């Protein structure tokens, strides 16, 4: 099977989040055959919900669409390294592969900080690939936060 990145769609979701005044993070979940099942951007402010991160919303939408609680064999693309909460949700959903753009040394939970997937209590660790569209993801975040200052 040929690899097809869905980071452009995740970046589109991040741009839409920024336009809504949300931190620009976007996520996409793909089926084992590479079809997009769900996509989302951050909506924490809009929904007044601290758990409404792009990854969580995409996981919820994919599970609802498929009528199942797990997403075995599915891949997740996200523009920013997932936080510990999202990393735990990714593990619980049994996501097969995680692709992310920008690293998050301050709040990340995969390659930085908590490193959720490396703990003995983690029942499932996806394959992790970082740096996809990292410069575009970083630019969105930098532009968003510099406009806030």
C-alpha positions as CSV (number, residue, x, y, z in Angstrom):
1,X,0.0,0.0,0.0
2,X,1.2,3.5,-0.9
3,X,1.7,6.0,2.0
4,X,-0.6,9.0,1.7
5,X,-0.2,11.8,4.3
6,X,-3.3,13.6,5.5
7,X,-1.4,16.4,7.2
8,X,-2.7,19.0,4.7
9,X,-6.3,18.2,5.9
10,X,-5.0,18.5,9.5
11,X,-3.5,21.8,8.7
12,X,-6.8,23.0,7.2
13,X,-8.5,22.0,10.4
14,X,-5.8,23.9,12.4
15,X,-6.3,27.0,10.2
16,X,-10.1,26.8,10.8
17,X,-9.5,26.6,14.5
18,X,-7.4,29.7,14.5
19,X,-10.1,31.5,12.5
20,X,-12.5,30.6,15.4
21,X,-10.0,32.0,17.9
22,X,-8.9,28.6,19.1
23,X,-5.3,27.4,19.4
24,X,-4.6,26.2,15.9
25,X,-4.4,22.4,16.2
26,X,-6.0,20.0,13.7
27,X,-6.4,16.3,13.6
28,X,-7.5,13.6,11.1
29,X,-8.3,9.9,11.6
30,X,-7.9,7.6,8.6
31,X,-9.2,4.0,8.2
32,X,-6.7,1.2,7.5
33,X,-7.3,1.7,3.7
34,X,-6.3,5.4,4.0
35,X,-9.8,7.0,3.9
36,X,-10.5,9.9,6.1
37,X,-13.1,8.9,8.8
38,X,-13.1,12.0,10.9
39,X,-11.4,15.4,11.2
40,X,-11.5,18.2,13.8
41,X,-9.8,21.3,15.1
42,X,-9.6,22.5,18.7
43,X,-12.9,23.8,20.1
44,X,-12.1,24.3,23.8
45,X,-13.3,27.9,23.9
46,X,-16.3,27.4,21.7
47,X,-17.6,24.5,23.7
48,X,-16.3,25.7,27.1
49,X,-14.7,22.2,27.4
50,X,-11.1,21.7,28.3
51,X,-11.2,18.2,26.8
52,X,-12.3,19.5,23.3
53,X,-8.8,19.1,21.8
54,X,-8.7,18.3,18.1
55,X,-7.5,14.7,18.8
56,X,-10.3,14.0,21.3
57,X,-12.9,15.4,19.0
58,X,-11.7,13.4,16.0
59,X,-11.5,10.2,18.1
60,X,-15.1,10.8,19.3
61,X,-16.4,11.4,15.8
62,X,-14.6,8.4,14.3
63,X,-15.9,6.1,17.1
64,X,-19.4,7.4,16.7
65,X,-19.3,7.1,12.9
66,X,-18.1,3.5,13.1
67,X,-20.2,2.5,16.1
68,X,-17.3,1.2,18.1
69,X,-15.1,2.3,21.1
70,X,-11.8,1.4,19.6
71,X,-10.0,2.4,16.4
72,X,-7.6,-0.5,15.8
73,X,-5.8,-0.2,12.5
74,X,-6.7,3.5,12.2
75,X,-4.1,6.3,11.9
76,X,-4.2,9.7,13.5
77,X,-2.6,12.8,11.9
78,X,-2.3,15.9,14.2
79,X,-0.4,19.2,13.7
80,X,1.0,19.3,17.2
81,X,2.5,16.7,19.5
82,X,-0.4,15.4,21.6
83,X,-0.6,16.5,25.3
84,X,-0.8,13.8,28.0
85,X,-4.6,13.7,28.0
86,X,-4.7,13.2,24.2
87,X,-1.9,10.6,24.3
88,X,-3.9,8.6,26.8
89,X,-7.0,8.8,24.7
90,X,-5.0,7.7,21.6
91,X,-3.7,4.7,23.6
92,X,-7.2,3.9,24.9
93,X,-8.6,4.1,21.3
94,X,-5.9,1.7,20.2
95,X,-4.8,4.0,17.3
96,X,-2.4,2.1,15.1
97,X,-0.1,5.0,14.0
98,X,0.3,8.6,15.2
99,X,1.8,11.2,12.8
100,X,2.4,14.7,14.2
101,X,3.9,17.9,13.0
102,X,5.3,20.3,15.5
103,X,6.9,19.1,18.7
104,X,5.6,20.6,22.0
105,X,8.4,20.7,24.6
106,X,6.2,22.7,27.0
107,X,3.0,20.6,27.0
108,X,3.7,17.5,24.9
109,X,2.9,14.0,26.2
110,X,4.6,11.8,23.6
111,X,8.2,12.8,22.9
112,X,8.3,15.3,25.8
113,X,7.0,15.7,29.3
114,X,4.9,12.7,30.4
115,X,5.9,10.4,27.5
116,X,2.7,8.5,28.0
117,X,3.4,5.7,25.6
118,X,6.6,4.7,27.5
119,X,4.9,3.9,30.8
120,X,4.2,0.4,32.0
121,X,0.6,1.4,32.6
122,X,0.1,2.2,29.0
123,X,-1.8,-0.7,27.5
124,X,-1.2,0.2,23.9
125,X,1.4,2.4,22.2
126,X,1.0,3.4,18.6
127,X,3.8,3.7,16.1
128,X,4.9,7.3,16.3
129,X,6.2,9.5,13.4
130,X,7.0,13.1,14.1
131,X,8.0,16.1,12.0
132,X,5.4,15.8,9.2
133,X,4.7,19.3,8.0
134,X,6.4,20.6,11.1
135,X,7.4,24.0,9.8
136,X,3.8,24.7,8.6
137,X,2.4,23.6,11.9
138,X,4.9,25.6,13.9
139,X,4.3,28.7,11.8
140,X,0.5,28.5,12.4
141,X,1.1,28.3,16.2
142,X,3.7,31.1,16.2
143,X,1.5,33.4,14.1
144,X,-1.5,32.7,16.4
145,X,0.3,33.4,19.6
146,X,2.3,36.5,18.3
147,X,-1.1,38.0,17.3
148,X,-2.3,37.5,20.9
149,X,0.6,39.4,22.4
